Amino acid sequence: MRSLSQLSAFCLAAASLVAANSSGGSACRTRNVDVAVVGGGASGAYAAVRLKEDYKKKVVLIEKEKRLGGHVAEYNDPVTGIRFEYGVSQFNDYGPARAFFQRLGVTPGAPRRNPLTQQFVDFKSGARVNYTAAAAADTAAAFQKFLAAVAPFEEYILPGYWDFPPPGRIPADLLLPFSQFVKKYDIYAAALTIFEVTGFGAGDWDHALTLYLLSTFPHPMIRAFVGNGTLFVPETQRNQDVYDAIQVHLKDEVLYNSTVEKSDRKPNGHTLWVRDSFGGGCTIIQAKKLILAIEPTPANMKPFELDAKEQGVFSKFKYMVVHVGLLTHPSLPLGGSLVNLPPAAANSYLALPKPTLIPRFDHLGLNATVFRSMVIGNGSLSVAQAQGQVTSSINALIAAGSLPSPGSGGIQFKAWSNHGYMHAHFSADDIRKGYIQKLYGLQGHRGTWWTGGAFSMQLQAVLWAFDDVLLDRMYG
């Protein structure tokens, strides 16, 4: 039973929402649903469609932005009219992905290729690095060895950790720092490609577990590099088309620009107080079940009043912070990619930059001067700090003579997206203590179900496959 003070807090929260909306002449509206889904990124949007159309459930999807799609990001240049994709780049042909495109009426096509000339430079000193890339045949052979080495682990980690081995039976390779795994299986020739594509999300390879490298560069990605898997995008080359189509399917089931301010979670039903941050309106949602499709960070979880069991698991997570943006600068080479490597890379394929890091500056082509950049850090990393890192790196490259002096003009940030906390991971010791099992033990606890990158990985197709398992367990 809740205390008087707790009940008073809930009443005050609801009252404040009503008061905030009183200027519009109406009180909070109430919605009764079977399932409330919080978060309209890949996981939440997909789950809402399946709940509505396949499970015939009354659903509401609560999304803080004015659109669905999460890490999908695009920029439409107002001068040239050119559209640039700079968030999600492509979709793996894994699990339900192709069938979901068909359901949505989105035609898949091949990703646009933009061949670039690579230059290897140290973004700290600005100096060029005498790096010799592995021969194509050696890289291909290394990827084959990589796939063979990790093939036995696929059942443990895809599309989630539902069947992860209990403590005492965890394969030792999964808890190896990935640099040691590379050495053990002699896959040095694949290292830079893994790092450049998505492997930087694992952080410092001297400490990042192979398990979590495989969550940033999983089996479907490896198969694509050995020719046994495909990647695709909408035929229009516009990834937001997928989520615009989802919006059409869901219609009024989505509350945009909305956040949960307070909740009362119980095993047999939930009450959520939701505010529309754009128009000031409010909604009180009564839901039989709750799906949280957002990262379980302290800030995100504040409205949901975690209990000791939930806090005990989520407090063990460590995160990376990811920023991605578009910029122009007159010194950056058109048709080029500047790859960030430390000087030691001249003698070692495993000499890679450590967080906070910028992997590359990539020209996006399309007869434009726009470059894409990512900034990856541990812990907190503000937009100002991330953009400052980009600026200081370009200045270092110019000062060292690796880039020409611009003469006039400087950096312009055209678009920027703070993806926030991503790539949640436990320590090896905590995994040996059963924290992956404890994490999954939260499914259904207090009538709440969990999805998203912290429970699976960041690839959209894998997240959709994870949802298929989740929804089957909720209603199977």
Secondary structure, DSSP 8 states (H G I E B T S, - for coil): ---HHHHHHHHHHHHHHHHHHGGGT---EEEEEEEEEE--SHHHHHHHHHHHHTS---EEEE-SSSSS-TT--EEE-TTT--EEE-S---EE--TTHHHHHHHHT--EE-------EEEEE-TTT--B-------HHHHHHHHHHHHHHHGGGHHHHSS-STT---TT-S-GGGGSBHHHHHHHHT-GGGHHHHHHHTGGGG--TTTSBHHHHHHHS-HHHHHHHTTS--EEEETTS-THHHHHHHHHHHGGGEETTEEEEEEEEETTEEEEEEEETTT--EEEEEEEEEEE-S---HHHHGGG---HHHHHHHTT-EEEEEEEEEEE-TTS-TTEEEEE--GGGGT-TT----SSB--EEEE--TTS--EEEEEEEES---HHHHHHHHHHHHHHHHHTTSS---SS---EEEEEEEEEEEEEE--HHHHHTTHHHHHHTTTTGGGEEE-STTTS-S-HHHHHHHHHHHHHHHH-
